[in-house]
Amino acid sequence: MLIYKLILGILFSFFLFAAIYQKNRLETLINQAPQRSFLLFSLLFRVFPFLAIYVFLGFDARSDVLMFYDSALAASQGGIVYRDFDSAYSPLFPYLTVVPLWFWDSPKSIILEMIVLELLILWGTLRLTKQSVYYALIYLLLPATFILSVLGGQEDILMWGALVFSLLLFQRNQNYVMLGVSLGIGLLVTKALLILFIPAVLYFCRDRWKLLVGLLIVGIPSFLILYLSVQWDFLSPIQQANDPRLPNIWSILHPITNGLIPLGPKWINWVGLLSILAVGIYFAASRMKDTVVEFLPCLFLVIYTWLMISQQSSVVNYAYTILMPLVFYWKGKFTPIFWMVLILFNLGVILQAPLWWGMGMIYFHTWADLWVPMHALEYLLELIVIGSLFWFLKNMLFLKK
């Protein structure tokens, strides 16, 4: 799988560089028929590859999709999430993944559902930003988005989708209560991680009490239903924060300090959590003159970029959360160094995970561990991923206003 991903990464990087080099010509053609162009790109870089890989070549679904499928089967049989079956996601997510099984009882159908949802979110992002479909092409050509979508069937992008459609609704009615309701529904459908975004949103919004009312309209009955159904088991997804993974700043510092900076203690989770809240509040305080529609996507990007760096349970799949807003809300110039960093980040994302899994998901504890060539290669990929995230934060989110 590592070799396949390397080949696909190189191929899509070539396509991406070609699209960047031919930007003026491509954008002119795309703007003549943007909707048809979007449909064409969606078919070429998502739907047709799905058909080729899973239907014509007969490859099986892998990774988290198998877990999604097991949960969806249990949910389709009337099971109660967290009580009758485990789920690492928000309470409504398993029931969302039941829908494609009505038409095709296979894990592959869930991958197709995630691809369709990704394309809907991409279209919603275009509407929200009013940017050219050319940028949708750039997004679709990113190696990591292709791998995480078509090969991985990942769901992390749904958190970005919850914000996009909440803001599209807010643009129409300017109703903070409805904004809170829609964000609350997004939290129920996607991941508990979305809640890390809420404190800074409440700090920023002038009508924060109306926003809070909207959140409570969804949150209070949801809490009561969950508690009466499963007691405190609905908090089980949060417990995953106790499991150290990589790459993150802790996994990088742990071996080069010979274990002086630990990996695994719960207090590190609290350091990460408090730093996420602090970074979000700091960023909100620096952007109080922005509109809600301008600010919230940038805040989202700050929060989840920093989360990938600071949480010891962070994994590279979280990149799927930030790549779409990164393309559409990059505040700096699209310079050659930006494209180089973006490509390196994408290659790091798609290669680190299969290499680490193939090595048995080991952790490096001392300098000596890094002298093993394969260990050094994996550690280099960690450095590329985390270094790229720091670069994005420095050059877009804090220095550019």
Long-range contacts (C-beta under 8 A, 24 or more apart in sequence): 1-62, 1-354, 1-358, 2-351, 2-354, 2-355, 2-358, 5-147, 5-151, 5-350, 5-351, 5-354, 6-350, 6-351, 8-143, 8-146, 8-147, 8-151, 8-350, 9-143, 9-147, 9-346, 9-347, 9-350, 9-351, 12-141, 12-142, 12-143, 12-146, 13-143, 13-343, 13-346, 13-347, 15-141, 16-138, 16-141, 16-142, 16-143, 16-339, 16-343, 17-339, 17-343, 19-134, 19-137, 19-138, 19-141, 20-138, 20-334, 20-339, 23-134, 26-134, 26-137, 27-132, 27-134, 30-132, 30-133, 30-134, 30-137, 31-132, 31-133, 31-134, 34-132, 34-133, 37-133, 37-137, 38-123, 38-126, 38-133, 38-136, 41-133, 41-136, 41-137, 41-140, 42-119, 42-122, 42-140, 45-140, 45-141, 45-146, 46-115, 46-118, 46-119, 46-140, 46-146, 46-149, 46-150, 47-115, 49-146, 49-150, 50-111, 50-112, 50-115, 50-150, 53-150, 53-151, 54-108, 54-111, 60-107, 60-108, 61-106, 61-107, 61-108, 61-110, 61-111, 61-153, 62-151, 62-152, 63-151, 63-152, 63-153, 63-154, 64-152, 64-153, 64-154, 64-155, 64-317, 65-107, 65-110, 65-111, 65-152, 65-153, 66-107, 68-94, 68-97, 68-107, 68-110, 68-153, 68-155, 69-97, 69-101, 69-106, 69-107, 69-110, 71-97, 72-97, 72-98, 72-101, 72-110, 73-101, 76-101, 80-229, 80-230, 81-230, 81-234, 82-226, 82-229, 82-230, 82-233, 82-234, 82-236, 83-229, 83-230, 83-233, 86-236, 87-236, 87-237, 88-236, 88-237, 88-240, 89-155, 89-190, 89-191, 89-192, 89-237, 90-187, 90-188, 90-189, 90-190, 90-191, 90-192, 90-194, 90-237, 91-188, 91-222, 91-226, 91-234, 92-188, 92-189, 93-155, 93-158, 93-189, 93-190, 93-191, 96-189, 107-153, 110-153, 111-150, 111-153, 114-149, 114-153, 114-154, 114-155, 115-149, 115-150, 115-153, 117-157, 117-158, 117-161, 118-145, 118-149, 118-157, 120-161, 121-157, 121-158, 121-160, 121-161, 121-164, 121-165, 121-324, 122-324, 124-161, 124-164, 124-165, 124-168, 125-160, 125-164, 125-324, 125-325, 125-328, 127-168, 128-164, 128-167, 128-168, 128-171, 128-293, 128-297, 129-328, 129-329, 131-328, 135-327, 135-328, 138-327, 139-323, 139-324, 139-327, 139-328, 142-323, 142-327, 142-342, 142-346, 143-343, 143-346, 143-347, 143-350, 144-319, 144-320, 144-323, 144-345, 144-346, 144-349, 144-350, 145-320, 145-323, 145-324, 147-349, 147-350, 148-317, 148-319, 148-320, 148-349, 148-350, 149-320, 152-317, 152-320, 154-317, 154-320, 155-190, 155-191, 156-191, 156-317, 156-318, 156-320, 156-321, 157-320, 157-321, 157-324, 158-186, 158-189, 158-190, 158-191, 159-186, 159-190, 159-191, 159-193, 159-194, 159-197, 159-304, 159-321, 160-300, 160-321, 160-322, 160-324, 160-325, 161-186, 161-190, 162-186, 162-187, 162-189, 162-190, 162-194, 163-197, 163-296, 163-297, 163-300, 164-297, 167-292, 167-293, 167-296, 167-297, 170-292, 170-293, 171-293, 175-210, 176-205, 176-207, 176-208, 176-210, 176-211, 176-214, 177-210, 177-211, 177-213, 177-214, 177-217, 178-214, 179-211, 179-214, 179-292, 180-210, 180-211, 180-212, 180-213, 180-214, 180-215, 180-216, 180-217, 180-218, 181-214, 181-215, 181-217, 181-218, 182-214, 183-214, 183-215, 184-214, 184-215, 184-217, 184-218, 184-219, 184-222, 185-218, 187-218, 188-218, 188-222, 191-237, 192-237, 192-238, 193-304, 193-307, 196-273, 196-276, 196-277, 196-280, 196-303, 196-307, 197-280, 197-299, 197-300, 197-303, 197-304, 199-277, 199-280, 199-281, 200-277, 200-280, 200-281, 200-283, 200-284, 200-299, 200-303, 201-284, 201-296, 201-299, 203-280, 203-281, 203-284, 203-285, 204-284, 204-287, 204-288, 204-292, 204-295, 204-296, 204-299, 205-292, 240-313, 241-269, 241-272, 241-273, 241-311, 241-312, 241-313, 242-266, 242-269, 242-313, 243-313, 244-312, 244-313, 244-363, 245-312, 245-313, 245-314, 245-315, 246-314, 246-315, 246-356, 246-363, 246-382, 247-314, 247-316, 247-352, 247-381, 247-382, 247-383, 247-385, 247-386, 248-308, 248-309, 248-310, 248-311, 248-312, 248-313, 248-314, 248-386, 249-309, 249-310, 249-386, 250-312, 251-312, 251-363, 251-364, 251-382, 252-379, 252-382, 252-383, 252-386, 254-363, 254-364, 254-365, 255-364, 255-365, 255-366, 255-367, 255-369, 255-370, 255-379, 256-367, 256-370, 258-365, 258-366, 258-367, 259-365, 259-366, 263-312, 263-363, 264-312, 268-312, 269-311, 269-312, 269-313, 271-310, 272-307, 272-310, 272-311, 272-312, 273-311, 275-306, 275-310, 276-303, 276-306, 276-307, 276-310, 276-311, 279-303, 279-306, 283-397, 283-398, 286-401, 287-401, 297-325, 297-328, 297-329, 298-325, 298-329, 298-331, 298-397, 300-325, 301-325, 301-326, 301-329, 301-396, 301-397, 302-393, 302-397, 305-389, 305-392, 305-393, 305-397, 306-393, 308-385, 308-386, 308-389, 309-386, 309-389, 309-390, 309-393, 315-353, 316-348, 316-349, 316-352, 316-353, 316-385, 317-353, 319-345, 319-346, 319-349, 319-385, 326-392, 330-396, 331-396, 331-397, 331-400, 332-395, 332-396, 332-400, 338-395, 341-388, 341-391, 341-392, 342-388, 344-384, 344-388, 345-384, 345-385, 345-388, 345-389, 345-392, 347-384, 348-381, 348-382, 348-384, 348-385, 348-388, 349-385, 351-381, 352-378, 352-381, 352-382, 352-385, 355-381
